[in-house]
Amino acid sequence: MGRAPTGKPTSFDIAYLAGVSQPTVSRALRGDRSVSEATRTKIEKIAADLNYTVDKNASSLRTQRSNTIALLFFEDHTPDDSMINPFFLAMLGSITRAAGARGLDLLISFQKMGDDWHTQYQDSHRADGLILLGYGDYTLYEERLEQLVGQGTHFVRWGSVREDNVGATVGSDNFGAGKLAGEHLLAQGRKRIAFLGQADERYPEFADRYQGMCTALQAAGAACDPALQANALTSEEDGFAAMQSLLQSGQRFDAVFAASDLIAIGALRALAEAGRSVPGDVAVIGFDNIPTAALTTPPLTTMMQDMRGAGEALLESLVAQIDGKPPAPTKLPATLVPRASTGS
């Protein structure tokens, strides 16, 4: 099982002390899930006791890998100068931790639909694989994903998990979350629930949330009225405009489910300007649990996605591909965070 340790510690020394093979040590120290948790814990403890550190350069030469993952954001219009949706900023921390735990470096960059971003990373050996966050209109984005698949690029994206996904996908159970949001509003005595968000094939995550809400309404014998669905993308401005349009239409509603917290925050502002009280006249629930959601007036009830689980699942899916294993699609549950905007 190896040789007795001498001089500067090596992975062979750890293998000897742990009673395992050297390849098992290598897999354990890069976070490979094929190694049992007990064995991995034992190896990590021995490595720490020996002050052993992985030689990334030597490892890269042996495996012909960069040991780098490229995290690509799509630029998004935001109130500040970050150009990153605050939901994805929150996810960044969990992805960074998951990469660090596997000894991987993270290269962070922006992507624009007009750029040739799909050929700039793995082909140039700058990264072993890509994590894609945000994409806008999926019908436009899908062609790029098909190109990635065609050229054999390792990638995983955050999005709607469906049977016809192109490439590896990790995402929330948007349908289940929408159903839970609808059930929460129904429990508050609301019957006429509006939905703010573009709910079609171009924005499948929003569409799944809408369908989940409609399923909850129908199960309770309430109507899911198409006249109460107003298109909005993920910005406060869109939420404000969608709510104004709904108010001006004369449609009667007593609750709003917004497809994102930013849309919900814009809707709250429009309701306040129209003299509608929240939650007295209209209950409002958002989606994402961004930090600002707790600071609105009133504080916003929202659906919280599993950020820690998201980073881990994205890295696990990508590392599986890099290691030549088939990635499994992962759908993570969302949790209701009740606050004053729905009377909770």
Summary of the structure (lengths in Angstrom):
residues: 344
radius of gyration: 23.5
end to end distance: 60.1
largest distance: 81.2
contacts: 1160
relative contact order: 0.11
helix: 44%
strand: 15%
